[in-house]
């Protein structure tokens, strides 16, 4: 059986490529159905701590409050507001970039016209010591 699997993996034949494609697709589909993903783990943990949490209300809050404030503060180079809204790690990265940008004599000139719906499919649990 191992020999056949190796031959299929290494073959450039159209049938072997089809078999690989079907096997990979099936493993992705059934693997994602039966195994936990980062987003499912994150949502489970959030719901344990905040039972009234809904993803829809979270996306609306991000869309109408968090993103406009953070983006506007970034373009104004307002480090105090960024420090209030961002985690320590995110703030240190953003503030370093802003300080370097300002030191080189550049200035921010920008206007935010629209913010599309935030994508929460790339969420994860940020384990922090103390406050994040």
C-alpha positions, -999 to +999 in steps of 0.1 A: +000+000+000+029+024+008+044+017-026+012+026-044+009+058-024+045+068-032+039+061-069+008+083-069+026+111-051+055+111-075+036+105-108+029+133-133+002+112-150-032+129-153-050+101-134-025+103-105-029+140-104-067+136-102-064+111-074-041+134-054-065+163-060-095+143-048-077+129-018-064+164-008-098+180-012-116+152+007-091+154+036-095+192+038-132+191+038-136+162+062-107+174+083-122+208+088-156+193+097-143+169+123-114+188+138-113+220+157-099+250+140-083+281+154-115+301+149-137+275+165-113+273+195-113+311+198-151+314+195-156+286+221-132+304+245-149+338+240-184+323+246-172+307+278-161+341+291-189+361+276-221+341+269-239+370+252-211+374+226-222+372+190-199+374+160-223+398+142-223+424+170-185+420+173-180+427+135-204+457+138-184+471+167-151+467+149-166+482+117-181+513+134-158+519+164-125+501+166-113+503+130-122+540+124-105+550+156-074+530+151-070+540+114-076+577+121-051+576+150-026+559+128-029+585+101-027+613+126+003+596+143-016+599+176+003+574+198-018+580+229-050+568+212-032+539+196-019+529+230-054+529+243-069+508+215-040+484+207-024+455+225+011+460+238+027+440+210+007+457+183+013+492+198+050+486+200+052+476+164+030+505+151+046+531+173+081+521+161+070+524+125+054+558+131+084+572+150+108+560+123+085+576+096+084+609+115+122+609+121+128+606+084+109+638+078+077+623+064+042+632+074+009+614+071-017+629+047-046+606+042-084+603+044-103+571+051-132+569+026-147+535+035-140+505+056-154+472+043-167+445+067-139+432+090-128+396+085-128+376+117-119+343+101-082+349+110-089+352+147-069+335+175-066+336+212-039+361+223-025+347+256-012+377+275+002+382+310-018+410+326-038+433+304-034+431+266 
